[in-house]
Amino acid sequence: MTSSTPSPGAFVATRPGSIALLTFMVALGQMSLGLYLPSLPSLAHSIGATRAEAQLTLTVFLGGFAVSQLFWGPLADRLGRRITLLIGLVIYAAAGLACAQADTIHELIVFRFFQALGACSGQVVARAMVRDSTEGAATAVVMSYIAMSMSLAPAITPALGGFLETHFGWRANFVALGAIGATLFTLTLLRVPETLQTRVYDALSPFRIVRNYGTLLGDRTYVCYIVTVGGSFGAYMAYTTATPFVLMEMLGWTPQTFGFLILFNVVAFLSGSILAGRLAPIYGPRRMARIGATICFAGGVAMIASPLVGHLSTPAVIGPAMLLLVGMAFAIPNAMAGAMQNFPYIAGSASAFLGFSQMAQAMIASFVVGAIGGNIHLTMAGATLACTVASLTAALLLPRPVQTQPMPVPTPADTAANQVDSAAP
């Protein structure tokens, strides 16, 4: 170990400082989405872009985040956590500053893709570091702290983004994201040691990757669960893509007020999470996923009712979204748990493909909203409803869980290659 490399004792995942650092890394994706949402309309006007082109900056980010889910995990298993994270943070910081300097919408779209690549490294590697550094109850404690802290990101970032937009313009949001990436890079360089004990030298083997993903896609339960997750999250991203234009351009709210209106969504999600946490031990993942998907569908129906009758108001937009977020709090965590439960020996691959599927379905929903155009309120509501229909259909098709399911005995190579859950949003 060189003198420039932090010693293992310099990083203890259960310490408050380490938890804060890990939380920021995991939340990079959320911050990169939420911070600039209030700037979407003014961004489009500033650089002469259409509304659809401005929305494409969000869609492309989701696409980059989806694809890189499958890349960073194996790379972290092969090269190690620290170097992989440093590479990702360099990409993220540089892309954020490049976004701030973009002169055309096409440049911004390209830079947003690279920003997504870098952001995803934080989420994938930070989760793996927690598993490397803790065991059993300690892992659950750290992840629960990260989850609680991350619940504040959707509340804080749009409000902060609205403030920056109002006082400094849309470019300030990307300068802030670049500065966050540079700060995390410096802290990682100074404080974070390598946590991976045994490198997996065939982690990037195409044969291993294809074999694992083929196993997953051949399992009906797994496929139904990931569509349940992706459908409900896609509904939310359809709403997120359109709502800046609905609330600010059509209803006339300022960017700063828009940021505060998002707090209603946060309250709904936190309330749903608390209630779901109490009910999950009683009903189990399958029934909770179905309940959550049903609530999401009800939110989709409520959302499309307003534009169908020609009514537009803030409660008609925010209210159905709150119902959708309560359903997400029920459906997504339980569907994720259900998807992972039958694959202990390829947990890394199962988690990575789950994350990829979730972001890919969200990307498609976001793209559809931007591509259709026309009445953005109706388009948003229609896409939201379609996604909730897909989520509910998949949840209803879930087979009954098998009480005793024999698992194949892993080889030593399989055990070593899949001991780390390397990606999951």
C-alpha positions as CSV (number, residue, x, y, z in Angstrom):
1,M,0.0,0.0,0.0
2,T,1.4,3.4,-1.0
3,S,1.5,6.4,1.3
4,S,-0.9,8.2,-1.0
5,T,-3.6,5.5,-0.6
6,P,-5.8,5.7,2.5
7,S,-5.5,2.8,4.9
8,P,-8.5,0.6,5.5
9,G,-8.9,2.1,9.0
10,A,-9.6,5.5,7.3
11,F,-13.0,4.3,6.2
12,V,-15.6,2.8,8.5
13,A,-19.0,2.5,6.8
14,T,-20.9,2.9,10.0
15,R,-19.4,6.2,10.9
16,P,-21.6,9.3,10.4
17,G,-19.1,10.9,8.0
18,S,-18.8,7.7,5.9
19,I,-22.6,7.4,5.8
20,A,-22.9,11.0,4.6
21,L,-20.2,10.4,1.9
22,L,-21.9,7.2,0.7
23,T,-25.3,8.9,0.7
24,F,-24.1,11.6,-1.6
25,M,-22.6,9.1,-3.9
26,V,-25.8,7.0,-4.1
27,A,-27.9,10.2,-4.5
28,L,-25.9,11.6,-7.5
29,G,-28.5,10.3,-9.9
30,Q,-31.4,11.9,-8.0
31,M,-29.6,15.2,-7.6
32,S,-28.8,15.3,-11.3
33,L,-32.4,14.9,-12.1
34,G,-34.1,17.1,-9.5
35,L,-31.7,20.1,-9.4
36,Y,-32.3,21.2,-13.0
37,L,-36.0,20.4,-13.3
38,P,-37.1,23.9,-12.5
39,S,-34.8,25.2,-15.3
40,L,-36.2,23.1,-18.1
41,P,-38.5,25.8,-19.6
42,S,-36.0,28.6,-19.3
43,L,-33.2,26.3,-20.6
44,A,-35.2,25.7,-23.7
45,H,-35.8,29.4,-24.3
46,S,-32.2,30.4,-23.6
47,I,-30.6,28.2,-26.2
48,G,-33.4,28.1,-28.7
49,A,-34.5,24.5,-28.1
50,T,-38.0,23.1,-28.5
51,R,-39.8,21.7,-25.5
52,A,-39.2,18.1,-26.8
53,E,-35.5,18.8,-27.2
54,A,-35.3,20.1,-23.6
55,Q,-37.1,17.0,-22.3
56,L,-34.6,14.9,-24.2
57,T,-31.9,16.0,-21.8
58,L,-33.8,14.1,-19.1
59,T,-34.5,11.1,-21.3
60,V,-30.9,10.7,-22.4
61,F,-29.8,10.9,-18.8
62,L,-32.1,8.0,-17.9
63,G,-30.8,6.0,-20.9
64,G,-27.1,6.6,-19.9
65,F,-28.0,5.6,-16.3
66,A,-29.7,2.5,-17.5
67,V,-26.9,1.2,-19.7
68,S,-24.1,1.9,-17.3
69,Q,-25.9,-0.2,-14.6
70,L,-24.6,-3.2,-16.5
71,F,-21.1,-1.8,-16.8
72,W,-19.9,-0.3,-13.5
73,G,-20.7,-3.4,-11.4
74,P,-18.5,-5.9,-13.3
75,L,-15.8,-3.2,-13.7
76,A,-15.8,-2.6,-9.9
77,D,-15.5,-6.4,-9.4
78,R,-12.6,-6.5,-11.8
79,L,-10.6,-3.3,-11.1
80,G,-11.6,-2.6,-7.5
81,R,-14.1,-0.2,-5.9
82,R,-11.8,2.8,-5.3
83,I,-10.3,3.2,-8.8
84,T,-13.8,2.6,-10.4
85,L,-15.4,5.2,-8.3
86,L,-12.6,7.8,-9.0
87,I,-13.0,7.2,-12.8
88,G,-16.8,7.7,-12.5
89,L,-16.5,10.9,-10.4
90,V,-14.0,12.4,-12.9
91,I,-16.5,11.8,-15.7
92,Y,-19.3,13.2,-13.6
93,A,-17.6,16.4,-12.6
94,A,-16.2,17.1,-16.1
95,A,-19.6,16.4,-17.7
96,G,-21.4,18.7,-15.2
97,L,-19.1,21.6,-16.0
98,A,-19.4,20.8,-19.7
99,C,-23.2,21.0,-19.4
100,A,-22.8,24.5,-17.9
101,Q,-20.8,25.6,-20.9
102,A,-23.1,24.0,-23.6
103,D,-24.0,26.4,-26.4
104,T,-26.5,24.2,-28.2
105,I,-29.1,21.7,-27.1
106,H,-27.3,18.9,-29.0
107,E,-24.1,19.6,-26.9
108,L,-26.1,19.5,-23.7
109,I,-27.8,16.2,-24.6
110,V,-24.4,14.6,-25.3
111,F,-22.9,16.0,-22.0
112,R,-25.9,14.8,-20.1
113,F,-25.3,11.3,-21.3
114,F,-21.8,11.3,-19.9
115,Q,-23.0,12.9,-16.7
116,A,-25.4,9.9,-16.3
117,L,-22.5,7.5,-16.8
118,G,-20.5,9.1,-14.0
119,A,-23.5,9.4,-11.7
120,C,-24.3,5.8,-12.0
121,S,-20.8,4.8,-10.7
122,G,-21.6,6.5,-7.4
123,Q,-24.7,4.5,-6.9
124,V,-23.3,1.1,-8.0
125,V,-20.0,1.3,-6.2
126,A,-21.2,2.9,-3.0
127,R,-23.7,0.1,-2.4
128,A,-21.0,-2.5,-3.1
129,M,-18.7,-0.8,-0.6
130,V,-21.3,-1.1,2.1
131,R,-21.5,-4.8,1.5
132,D,-17.7,-5.0,1.5
133,S,-17.3,-3.1,4.7
134,T,-20.2,-4.4,6.8
135,E,-22.0,-7.6,7.6
136,G,-25.5,-8.7,8.8
137,A,-27.3,-6.1,10.9
138,A,-24.6,-3.5,10.3
139,T,-25.3,-3.6,6.6
140,A,-29.0,-3.1,7.2
141,V,-28.3,-0.2,9.5
142,V,-26.1,1.6,7.1
143,M,-28.4,1.1,4.1
144,S,-31.4,2.3,6.2
145,Y,-29.5,5.5,7.1
146,I,-28.7,6.0,3.4
147,A,-32.3,5.4,2.4
148,M,-33.6,7.9,5.0
149,S,-31.1,10.5,3.9
150,M,-31.9,10.0,0.3
151,S,-35.6,10.6,0.9
152,L,-34.6,14.2,1.4
153,A,-33.0,14.5,-2.0
154,P,-36.3,14.9,-3.9
155,A,-37.4,17.6,-1.5
156,I,-34.2,19.6,-1.4
157,T,-32.9,19.5,-4.9
158,P,-35.9,21.0,-6.8
159,A,-36.2,23.8,-4.2
160,L,-32.4,24.5,-4.5
161,G,-32.6,24.3,-8.2
162,G,-35.4,26.8,-8.3
163,F,-33.4,29.2,-6.1
164,L,-30.3,28.8,-8.4
165,E,-32.5,29.2,-11.5
166,T,-34.2,32.4,-10.2
167,H,-31.0,34.1,-9.0
168,F,-28.3,32.8,-11.3
169,G,-29.8,31.1,-14.3
170,W,-30.0,27.5,-15.5
171,R,-26.2,27.1,-16.0
172,A,-25.7,27.5,-12.2
173,N,-27.4,24.2,-11.6
174,F,-24.8,22.3,-13.7
175,V,-21.9,24.2,-12.1
176,A,-23.3,23.1,-8.7
177,L,-23.4,19.5,-9.9
178,G,-19.9,19.7,-11.3
179,A,-18.7,21.1,-8.0
180,I,-20.4,18.3,-6.1
181,G,-18.6,15.7,-8.3
182,A,-15.2,17.4,-7.8
183,T,-15.7,17.5,-4.0
184,L,-16.7,13.8,-3.9
185,F,-13.6,12.9,-6.0
186,T,-11.4,14.8,-3.6
187,L,-12.9,13.1,-0.5
188,T,-12.7,9.7,-2.2
189,L,-9.0,10.3,-3.0
190,L,-8.2,11.3,0.5
191,R,-10.5,9.2,2.6
192,V,-11.7,6.1,0.8
193,P,-9.5,2.9,0.7
194,E,-10.0,-0.1,-1.5
195,T,-12.7,-2.3,0.1
196,L,-12.8,-5.2,-2.3
197,Q,-10.9,-8.2,-0.8
198,T,-10.9,-10.5,-3.8
199,R,-11.0,-9.3,-7.4
200,V,-13.0,-11.3,-9.9
201,Y,-10.8,-11.5,-12.9
202,D,-13.5,-12.9,-15.3
203,A,-16.2,-10.4,-14.1
204,L,-16.2,-8.8,-17.5
205,S,-16.5,-12.1,-19.4
206,P,-19.2,-11.9,-22.0
207,F,-20.0,-15.6,-21.5
208,R,-20.6,-15.1,-17.8
209,I,-22.7,-12.0,-18.3
210,V,-24.9,-13.5,-21.0
211,R,-25.4,-16.8,-19.0
212,N,-26.5,-14.9,-15.9
213,Y,-28.9,-12.6,-17.7
214,G,-30.4,-15.5,-19.7
215,T,-31.1,-17.3,-16.4
216,L,-32.9,-14.2,-15.1
217,L,-35.0,-13.6,-18.2
218,G,-36.1,-17.2,-18.2
219,D,-37.7,-16.8,-14.8
220,R,-41.4,-15.6,-15.0
221,T,-41.4,-14.3,-11.4
222,Y,-38.3,-12.2,-12.0
223,V,-39.7,-10.7,-15.2
224,C,-43.0,-9.9,-13.7
225,Y,-41.4,-8.2,-10.7
226,I,-39.0,-6.0,-12.8
227,V,-41.9,-4.9,-15.0
228,T,-43.8,-4.0,-11.9
229,V,-40.9,-1.9,-10.7
230,G,-40.2,-0.3,-14.1
231,G,-43.9,0.4,-14.9
232,S,-44.5,2.3,-11.7
233,F,-41.2,4.2,-11.9
234,G,-41.8,4.9,-15.6
235,A,-45.2,6.5,-14.6
236,Y,-43.4,8.7,-12.2
237,M,-40.8,9.7,-14.8
238,A,-43.5,10.5,-17.4
239,Y,-44.9,12.8,-14.8
240,T,-41.5,14.3,-13.9
241,T,-40.6,14.9,-17.6
242,A,-43.8,17.0,-18.2
243,T,-44.6,18.6,-14.9
244,P,-42.2,21.5,-15.2
245,F,-44.0,22.7,-18.3
246,V,-47.5,21.9,-16.9
247,L,-46.9,23.8,-13.6
248,M,-44.7,26.6,-14.8
249,E,-45.7,27.3,-18.4
250,M,-49.4,26.3,-18.3
251,L,-50.2,27.2,-14.7
252,G,-47.7,30.1,-14.3
253,W,-45.8,29.0,-11.2
254,T,-42.3,30.4,-10.7
255,P,-39.3,28.0,-10.7
256,Q,-38.8,28.6,-7.0
257,T,-42.5,27.8,-6.2
258,F,-42.3,24.8,-8.4
259,G,-39.5,23.5,-6.2
260,F,-41.6,23.8,-3.2
261,L,-44.7,22.2,-4.8
262,I,-42.6,19.0,-5.2
263,L,-42.6,18.7,-1.4
264,F,-46.1,17.3,-1.7
265,N,-44.7,14.4,-3.6
266,V,-42.1,13.8,-0.9
267,V,-44.7,13.8,1.8
268,A,-46.7,11.3,-0.1
269,F,-43.8,9.0,-0.7
270,L,-42.6,9.1,2.9
271,S,-46.1,8.5,4.2
272,G,-46.5,5.5,1.9
273,S,-43.1,4.2,2.9
274,I,-43.9,4.3,6.6
275,L,-47.2,2.5,6.0
276,A,-45.7,0.0,3.7
277,G,-43.0,-0.8,6.2
278,R,-45.7,-1.7,8.7
279,L,-47.7,-3.9,6.3
280,A,-44.9,-5.6,4.4
281,P,-44.2,-8.2,7.2
282,I,-47.9,-9.1,7.2
283,Y,-48.6,-9.4,3.5
284,G,-45.2,-10.3,1.9
285,P,-43.6,-9.0,-1.3
286,R,-46.1,-10.4,-3.8
287,R,-49.3,-9.0,-2.2
288,M,-47.6,-5.7,-1.4
289,A,-46.4,-5.3,-5.0
290,R,-50.0,-5.9,-6.2
291,I,-51.4,-3.5,-3.7
292,G,-48.9,-0.9,-4.7
293,A,-49.5,-1.4,-8.4
294,T,-53.2,-1.0,-7.9
295,I,-52.7,2.3,-6.0
296,C,-50.4,3.5,-8.9
297,F,-53.1,2.6,-11.4
298,A,-55.7,4.5,-9.4
299,G,-53.3,7.5,-9.5
300,G,-53.0,7.1,-13.3
301,V,-56.8,7.1,-13.7
302,A,-57.2,10.1,-11.5
303,M,-54.5,12.0,-13.5
304,I,-56.0,11.4,-16.9
305,A,-59.5,12.3,-15.7
306,S,-58.6,16.0,-15.5
307,P,-57.4,16.6,-19.1
308,L,-60.2,14.4,-20.5
309,V,-62.8,16.8,-19.1
310,G,-60.7,19.9,-20.0
311,H,-59.8,20.9,-16.5
312,L,-56.4,22.0,-15.4
313,S,-55.4,23.1,-11.9
314,T,-52.6,22.5,-9.5
315,P,-54.5,20.1,-7.3
316,A,-55.5,18.1,-10.4
317,V,-51.8,17.6,-11.2
318,I,-50.3,17.2,-7.7
319,G,-53.1,15.1,-6.1
320,P,-52.9,12.2,-8.5
321,A,-49.1,12.3,-8.4
322,M,-49.3,12.0,-4.6
323,L,-51.5,8.9,-5.0
324,L,-49.0,7.5,-7.5
325,L,-46.1,8.0,-5.1
326,V,-47.9,6.2,-2.3
327,G,-48.3,3.3,-4.6
328,M,-44.7,3.4,-5.6
329,A,-43.7,3.3,-1.9
330,F,-45.7,0.0,-1.7
331,A,-44.7,-1.5,-5.0
332,I,-41.1,-0.8,-5.7
333,P,-39.3,-1.9,-2.6
334,N,-41.3,-5.1,-2.3
335,A,-41.1,-5.9,-6.0
336,M,-37.3,-5.5,-5.8
337,A,-37.1,-7.8,-2.8
338,G,-39.3,-10.4,-4.6
339,A,-37.1,-10.2,-7.8
340,M,-33.9,-10.8,-5.8
341,Q,-35.1,-13.6,-3.5
342,N,-34.6,-16.6,-5.9
343,F,-31.1,-15.7,-7.1
344,P,-28.7,-15.7,-4.2
345,Y,-25.8,-17.0,-6.3
346,I,-26.1,-14.4,-9.1
347,A,-27.3,-11.5,-6.9
348,G,-25.0,-9.0,-8.6
349,S,-26.4,-9.8,-12.0
350,A,-30.0,-9.9,-10.7
351,S,-29.5,-6.5,-9.1
352,A,-27.7,-5.0,-12.1
353,F,-30.4,-6.1,-14.6
354,L,-33.1,-4.9,-12.2
355,G,-31.6,-1.5,-12.2
356,F,-31.1,-1.5,-15.9
357,S,-34.7,-2.5,-16.5
358,Q,-36.1,0.1,-14.1
359,M,-34.2,3.0,-15.8
360,A,-34.8,1.7,-19.3
361,Q,-38.6,1.6,-18.8
362,A,-38.4,5.1,-17.3
363,M,-36.4,6.3,-20.3
364,I,-39.0,5.0,-22.7
365,A,-41.8,6.7,-20.8
366,S,-39.8,10.0,-20.7
367,F,-39.1,9.8,-24.4
368,V,-42.7,9.1,-25.3
369,V,-43.8,12.2,-23.4
370,G,-41.3,14.4,-25.2
371,A,-41.9,12.9,-28.6
372,I,-45.7,13.0,-28.8
373,G,-46.0,16.8,-28.1
374,G,-49.4,18.5,-28.4
375,N,-51.3,19.0,-25.2
376,I,-48.5,18.2,-22.7
377,H,-51.0,17.8,-19.8
378,L,-52.9,15.1,-21.7
379,T,-49.7,13.4,-23.0
380,M,-48.3,13.3,-19.4
381,A,-51.5,11.8,-18.1
382,G,-51.8,9.2,-20.9
383,A,-48.2,8.0,-20.5
384,T,-48.6,7.8,-16.8
385,L,-51.7,5.7,-17.1
386,A,-50.2,3.4,-19.7
387,C,-47.2,2.7,-17.4
388,T,-49.4,2.0,-14.4
389,V,-51.4,-0.4,-16.5
390,A,-48.2,-2.3,-17.4
391,S,-47.1,-2.4,-13.8
392,L,-50.5,-3.7,-12.6
393,T,-50.7,-6.3,-15.3
394,A,-47.3,-7.7,-14.4
395,A,-48.1,-7.7,-10.7
396,L,-51.3,-9.6,-11.4
397,L,-49.4,-12.2,-13.5
398,L,-47.0,-12.9,-10.6
399,P,-47.1,-16.7,-9.9
400,R,-47.6,-17.9,-6.4
401,P,-44.3,-18.2,-4.5
402,V,-42.9,-21.7,-4.3
403,Q,-42.5,-22.7,-0.6
404,T,-39.4,-24.8,-1.1
405,Q,-37.3,-24.2,-4.2
406,P,-34.1,-26.1,-4.6
407,M,-31.2,-23.9,-5.6
408,P,-28.2,-25.1,-7.6
409,V,-25.0,-25.6,-5.6
410,P,-22.6,-22.9,-6.6
411,T,-19.1,-23.6,-7.7
412,P,-16.3,-21.7,-5.9
413,A,-15.9,-19.5,-9.0
414,D,-19.7,-18.6,-8.9
415,T,-19.5,-17.8,-5.2
416,A,-16.5,-15.5,-5.6
417,A,-17.9,-13.8,-8.7
418,N,-21.3,-13.0,-7.3
419,Q,-20.6,-12.1,-3.6
420,V,-21.2,-8.4,-4.2
421,D,-24.5,-6.8,-5.1
422,S,-23.1,-4.3,-7.4
423,A,-26.0,-2.2,-8.6
424,A,-29.5,-1.3,-7.6
425,P,-31.3,2.0,-7.7
